[in-house]
């Protein structure tokens, strides 16, 4: 039985989320165990399709916040659906230009839709207040890398205008998680896992993977899933002098050049923080710094709009 048969993907809109981005996804090797995946939003009229992103992340929210059991209960009780959604959104912080929940949601969606790594734990559901901060990683997923070999993926997301600053901040956080021995997150996962599965046979199989006690225990490695949102500057590019194909090529090439320029930074962070024993699944997504009706807007405004759209 595969891990997806035991613990199905929880994302509700995988096809619609996937179609937000250009195909194929750009993939870059970091080291023998790690890769970076560059997704680029569809481009229309010289801008990224942010409205489409906001809409699909709202559709993704329920699968991210809720355990599978609670989501099923919500679907089954249609007469209380509006209240169910309202209570889910209460878990979110008030809209804030520095909010990080949009990045956490994007990482969840990439790990499920692209990597096919089912969510085991989202800390959103166990928050007792929208302003409550939960220590450790942003969430935990599981990946079946080969038969009887699994990775627990600890999530970390950052959205900074300066891509290097985002990379360094993410690896600083991951270094702390490793330094603390993954213990807090693992304890939370063990205490919450029964909310994800009802079938007792599947529970036993999952427990044998996550909490092995026999001599024939499966290989379970700790790894990291990373989301880096960053800004690329389009303010000096004369859109009026180029057709749509030229604009798209320029934006995509700029996005690629910017993140490729930080591959060595990522390699250095892995080495300098003693993280070389872990697998890394890095997802990068560029946002534009651009002129909107005479005002320059960028990733700061995207963070706020993401937060605001999810909360409303």
C-alpha positions in Angstrom: 0.0 0.0 0.0 1.5 3.4 -1.1 1.6 6.3 1.3 -1.0 8.1 -0.9 -3.4 5.1 -0.4 -2.8 5.3 3.4 -3.0 9.1 3.6 -4.6 10.7 0.5 -3.6 14.1 -0.7 -5.7 16.7 1.0 -5.4 19.5 -1.6 -8.9 20.1 -3.0 -8.0 21.8 -6.3 -4.7 20.2 -7.6 -5.6 20.6 -11.3 -6.6 24.3 -11.0 -3.6 25.1 -8.8 -1.2 23.4 -11.3 -2.7 25.4 -14.2 -1.8 28.7 -12.6 1.8 28.1 -13.7 3.8 27.8 -16.8 4.7 24.3 -17.9 7.2 22.8 -17.7 8.5 23.7 -14.2 12.2 24.7 -14.2 14.2 22.3 -12.1 17.7 22.9 -10.8 19.9 20.4 -9.0 21.3 21.7 -5.6 23.2 18.5 -4.6 22.8 14.7 -4.8 19.8 14.8 -2.5 18.2 18.2 -3.2 16.5 20.1 -6.0 15.0 23.6 -6.6 11.8 23.9 -8.5 11.0 27.3 -10.1 7.3 27.9 -10.8 6.3 31.0 -12.7 2.7 32.3 -12.8 0.9 32.7 -16.1 1.5 36.1 -17.5 -1.2 38.4 -19.0 -0.8 42.0 -20.2 2.7 42.2 -18.7 1.7 41.0 -15.2 1.4 37.8 -13.3 -2.1 36.4 -12.9 -2.3 37.2 -9.2 -6.1 37.2 -9.1 -6.1 33.6 -10.2 -3.5 32.8 -7.5 -5.6 34.5 -4.8 -8.7 32.6 -5.9 -7.1 29.2 -6.0 -5.3 29.7 -2.6 -8.7 30.4 -1.1 -9.9 27.1 -2.6 -6.8 25.4 -1.1 -7.2 26.8 2.3 -9.6 24.2 3.8 -7.4 21.3 2.9 -4.4 23.1 4.5 -6.0 24.1 7.7 -8.3 21.1 8.5 -7.5 17.6 9.3 -8.9 15.0 6.9 -11.5 13.9 9.5 -12.7 17.4 10.3 -12.9 18.3 6.6 -15.0 15.3 5.9 -17.3 16.3 8.8 -17.6 19.7 7.3 -18.5 18.3 3.9 -21.1 15.9 5.4 -22.8 18.7 7.4 -23.8 21.0 4.5 -26.4 22.9 6.5 -23.5 24.3 8.6 -21.1 24.8 5.8 -21.0 28.6 6.0 -20.2 28.4 9.7 -17.6 25.7 9.1 -15.7 28.0 6.6 -16.1 31.0 9.0 -14.5 29.0 11.8 -11.6 27.9 9.6 -10.9 31.5 8.6 -10.8 32.5 12.3 -7.5 30.6 12.5 -5.9 33.2 10.2 -4.2 36.3 11.4 -5.6 39.7 10.6 -4.3 41.0 7.2 -0.8 42.2 7.5 1.9 43.3 5.0 4.3 41.0 6.9 2.0 38.0 7.1 3.6 34.7 6.3 0.5 32.5 6.0 0.2 32.9 2.2 3.7 31.5 1.9 2.9 28.6 4.2 -0.2 27.8 2.1 1.8 27.9 -1.1 4.4 25.5 0.3 1.6 23.1 1.3 0.1 23.3 -2.2 3.4 22.7 -3.9 4.4 19.8 -1.7 1.0 18.1 -2.2 0.4 18.9 -5.9 3.9 18.8 -7.3 5.8 16.5 -5.0 2.9 14.2 -4.0 3.8 14.4 -0.4 0.6 14.2 1.7 0.2 16.6 4.7 0.5 14.9 8.1 0.3 18.0 10.2 -0.8 21.6 9.7 -0.4 23.7 12.9 -3.2 26.0 11.8 -5.9 23.7 13.1 -4.4 23.4 16.6 -4.0 27.1 17.1 -6.3 28.4 19.9 -6.2 32.0 18.6 -5.5 33.6 15.2 -2.6 35.5 16.8 -1.2 32.5 18.5 2.3 31.5 17.3 3.3 27.9 17.1 7.0 27.0 17.4 8.9 24.9 14.9 8.2 24.2 11.2 5.2 25.5 9.2 3.9 21.9 8.9 4.9 18.4 8.2 4.4 16.2 5.1 5.5 12.6 4.2 7.1 11.5 1.0 7.5 7.9 -0.2 10.8 8.3 -2.0 11.0 4.6 -2.9 9.5 1.3 -1.5 9.9 1.2 2.2 11.9 4.5 2.2 10.2 7.7 3.5 10.9 11.3 4.2 9.3 13.4 6.9 9.3 16.9 5.3 9.4 19.8 7.7 8.2 23.0 6.0 9.6 26.5 6.1 8.4 29.4 4.0 9.7 33.0 3.4 8.6 35.8 1.2 11.1 38.6 0.8 11.8 41.2 -1.9 15.5 40.3 -1.6 15.8 36.6 -2.6 19.1 36.2 -0.8 17.6 37.5 2.4 14.7 35.1 2.1 17.1 32.1 1.5 19.2 33.0 4.5 16.3 33.5 6.8 14.7 30.2 5.8 17.9 28.3 6.4 18.4 30.0 9.7 15.0 28.7 10.8 15.7 25.2 9.5 19.1 25.2 11.3 17.2 25.9 14.5 14.7 23.0 13.9 17.6 20.6 13.4 19.5 22.0 16.4 16.4 21.4 18.6 16.3 17.8 17.3 12.9 18.0 15.5 11.4 16.9 18.8 8.6 19.5 19.2 7.3 19.0 15.7 7.5 15.2 15.9 5.7 15.2 19.2 2.9 17.3 17.7 2.7 15.0 14.7 2.4 11.9 16.9 -0.4 13.5 19.0 -2.4 14.7 16.0 -2.1 11.9 13.5 -5.3 10.1 14.6 -7.2 13.1 13.3 -6.1 12.2 9.8 -7.2 8.6 9.4 -10.3 6.7 10.6 -9.5 3.2 9.1 -7.7 1.3 12.0 -5.7 -0.9 9.5 -4.3 2.2 7.8 -3.5 3.7 11.2 -1.4 0.7 12.1 0.5 0.9 8.8 1.1 4.6 9.2 2.2 4.1 12.8 4.7 1.4 11.7 6.2 4.0 9.3 6.3 7.0 11.7 6.8 5.1 15.0 8.8 2.0 14.0 9.6 -0.5 16.7 10.5 -3.7 14.9 13.8 -4.9 13.5 12.4 -4.6 9.9 11.5 -0.9 10.4 11.3 1.2 7.2 13.8 3.9 6.5 12.5 7.3 7.7 14.6 10.4 7.0 14.0 14.0 8.2 14.0 16.4 5.2 12.9 20.0 4.5 10.4 21.6 2.2 11.2 25.2 1.5 9.2 28.0 -0.2 11.0 31.1 -1.3 8.9 34.0 -2.7 11.0 36.7 -4.1 10.8 39.9 -6.2 12.0 40.7 -9.7 12.0 44.3 -10.9 10.1 45.2 -14.0 9.9 48.9 -13.4 12.6 49.9 -15.9 11.4 47.5 -18.6 9.6 49.4 -21.5 6.5 47.2 -21.8 5.1 49.4 -24.6 8.1 48.5 -26.8 7.6 44.7 -26.7 4.9 42.2 -27.7 3.4 39.7 -25.3 5.9 36.9 -26.2 8.9 39.2 -25.7 7.5 40.4 -22.3 6.9 36.8 -21.2 10.4 35.7 -22.2 11.9 38.6 -20.4 10.0 38.0 -17.2 10.7 34.3 -17.2 14.4 34.8 -18.0 14.7 37.4 -15.2 13.0 35.1 -12.7 15.4 32.2 -13.7 18.5 34.3 -13.6 17.6 35.7 -10.2 17.1 32.3 -8.5 20.0 30.6 -10.3 22.2 33.3 -9.0 21.3 32.1 -5.5 22.0 28.4 -5.9 25.5 28.8 -4.5 24.0 30.7 -1.5 21.7 27.7 -0.9 24.6 25.3 -1.2 26.7 27.4 1.3 23.8 27.6 3.8 23.4 23.8 3.7 27.1 23.3 4.2 27.7 26.0 6.8 24.7 25.0 9.0 25.6 21.3 9.0 22.5 20.4 7.0 24.2 18.3 4.3 22.7 15.0 5.6 19.1 16.1 4.7 17.1 16.2 1.5 15.8 19.7 0.5 12.8 20.3 -1.8 13.0 24.0 -2.5 10.1 25.8 -4.3 10.7 29.3 -5.7 8.1 31.7 -7.0 8.8 35.2 -8.3 6.6 38.2 -7.9 6.9 41.5 -9.8 8.0 44.9 -8.7 5.9 46.9 -11.1 4.0 50.1 -11.8 0.3 49.9 -10.9 -1.5 53.1 -11.8 1.4 55.3 -11.0 2.5 53.5 -7.8 5.3 51.0 -7.4 4.0 47.7 -5.8 5.8 44.4 -5.1 5.9 41.4 -2.9 4.9 43.4 0.2 1.6 44.2 -1.3 1.2 40.6 -2.5 1.7 39.3 1.1 -1.0 41.7 2.3 -3.4 40.9 -0.5 -2.9 37.1 0.0 -3.6 37.6 3.7 -6.6 39.8 3.1 -8.2 37.6 0.5 -7.9 34.5 2.7 -9.3 36.2 5.7 -12.4 37.9 4.1 
